[in-house]
Amino acid sequence: MHISEGVLTPAILAGGAILAAGGVGIGLRQMKQDQIPTVGMLSAAFFVASLIHVPIGPASAHLVLNGLLGLLLGWMAFPAILVGTALQAILFQFGGLTTLGVNTLTMALPAVLCHYLFGRGVRAGRDRRVFMSCAFLTGFLAVLITGLLVGLCLYLVGEAFLPAAQALIAAHIPVMFIEGGLTAACALFLSRVRPELLEGIHGSS
């Protein structure tokens, strides 16, 4: 869910950059050397998933996978999403370098929030219905909150962007369900083949 350059005000860009830098700093401090390959792999998955996108005014609709990254990485989703977003901006002009902080924040902050809201339910894994529900909600709500944050950023620029913000959120409703199902499927698969990933390379929750 990338916001294009030339849309946001300097104040919003600066605020997003500062908050994103703080999140990246926390993520890097928590990252251990043996976790770097996993973070890099998930950053690459995020990068690829976001390549297919549909422009919607000053933003775009596409798969995000930030719920899955948040579930597995916690705060380390910030540097993972930053790298993926930066490469998309440099290589494919998705978003832009001036909006890098805001785009990182709007996708990584929901990932961290969903990690704390639903990560424990997924890692407990005792009740399959609770497991699948928490995994689904992680993917679904991560995209929903991202859409709301992007819409808020556009609305703060001016009420003229309100229709674009509403269209962006509406266009992502199908994506929310797809991401919820995809996150649940990935969590179920990992619980069978790599349960240690769900137990947490990030253990703060």
N, C-alpha and C positions, 0 to 999 in steps of 0.2 A: 504494500500500500504506500507507494512513493508519492511524495509531494514534489511537484516540479519547481525548478528555480524561477525566481522572479515573481513569486506569488506572495510569500510571507514577508512580514515586516522585519526590520533589523532586530527589534526587541524580541520577537518570537524566535528568530533564528539564534540569537545569542542565548536566550534562556534555554532553548532546546539543547544547544551545544554544551552549556555548562552542566545541565542535568545528565546528559548522555555521558559526558566525561567522568562525572562522579560514578555513574553506574559501571562504566568500563573499568575505572580504577578499583572498585570493589571486586569486580569479577576477576581481574588480573591478580589481585592479592590472594584470592581464594584458590586460584588455579595452581595445581601442582604439576611438576614436569611430566609425570607419567599420564596426566590427563590431557595434555596438549593434542595428541593424535585424535582422541575422541571429540574434543572441541573443534578441531580442524575438519573432521569428517562431517559433523553436524553443520558447521558453517558452509561447507560445500553443498550439502543437501539443501540448505536454505537458499543458497545462490542459484542452484539449478531450478528449484521449485518456483522461484519468482521470475524466471526468464519469460515465461508465457504469460503475458498480461494484456488486458483490454483497457485502453485509455478511457477515462471518465473525467472530462474537463481538466482541472489542474492536478488530478491524481490518476490512479489506475487500479484495476481489480485483478487479482491473481492469487494463486496459492501462497501462503505465507510460512507455514510450519513453525511459527513462533511458539505455539502451545507445546509442541513436541520438544523444541529446544529448551523451553522453560522447565518442562517436566524433568528432563534429564540433566540440565546444566545449572538451573537456578540462576544466580547472579552472573555466572559465566556465559549466559546467553547474550549479555551486553557486548563483550568483545567478539563473540561469534557472529552476531548480527551486524556489528560495525564493519567487520572485514568483508562480509558478503555484500552489504549495502555499498561499501566503498568501491568494490570491484565492479558492481553493476553500474555505478555512476561513471566510473572511468572507462569501462569497456563498452557499455551499451547506452550510456546517457539516460539511465533510469534514475529519476530524481535529480541529484546533482551534488556537487561538493559543498555548496553553501547550505543546502538543506540536509546534509549528512547527519548532523546532530539531531535534528527534529525527527528525521526518518528512523534513525536508530532508536531514539527514545520511544516513539509511538509503537514500535514493534517489540522492543525488548522489555519495556516496563510491564506490559500485560503478561509477557512470558513469565517474569519473576512473580507477579501477583498470583497467577494461576499455579505456579510451583508451590507457593505457600498455602494456597487454598485447597488444592487437590492432590498434591504430591504424596502426602502421608496416606491418603486413602488408596492410592495406586500401589505404594510400596508395601502396605500391609498385606494386600492380596489374599486375605482369608475368605472374603465373600466375593464371588465372581461378579455379582450384580453391582456391588459397590465399586469394585475394580474398574469395570467397564464404564459405569456411569461417571466416575471421577475422571477417567481418561478422556471420555467424550467431552465432558464439560470443559476440560483443560483446552482442547483444541477449539471448541465452539466459542467459549468466552474470550479466549486470547484474541481471536479475530474480531469479535464484537467490540471489545474494549479498544483495540487498535483503531477500528472504524470510528468509534466515538471520539477518540483522541485526535485523529486526523480531521474529523468534522469540526471539532472544537477549534483546532488551529486555523482552519479555513474561516470559521465564523468570526474568530477574533480579528481577522483581517478586515472584515466588513460584512454587513448583512447581505451584500450582493452575492456573496459566496454561499449563502445558506442553501439555495437550491442544489448547488454542486455537492455540498456536504450531505444533504439528504439523499441525493442520487447515489453517492458513493456508498453510504451505509446500506441502502436498499439493494444495490448491485452485489454486495458481499453477503447477503443473506444465504444464497445457495452455497457460497464458499464456506460459511460458518458450519453448515451441516456436513459438507465434504471434509473439512478439516477435523471436525469432531470424530467422524467415522474413521478417518485415516489415522488420527492420533490413537484412537482406541485399538485399531488393528495393529499398529506398530507396537503399542504397549503390550498387547496380548502375545505378539510374536516374540518380543524381547523377553517376556516373562518365561518363555519356554526355552529359548536358546541362549540368552545372555541376561539372566536375572540380576546379575551384579550391577548392570547399568541402571536398572530400576531401583535397586537398593540404594543407589546414589553414589555417583562420583562426586556428588555435592550433598553433603550430609547435614546441612544447617536446619532442615525442617523436620 
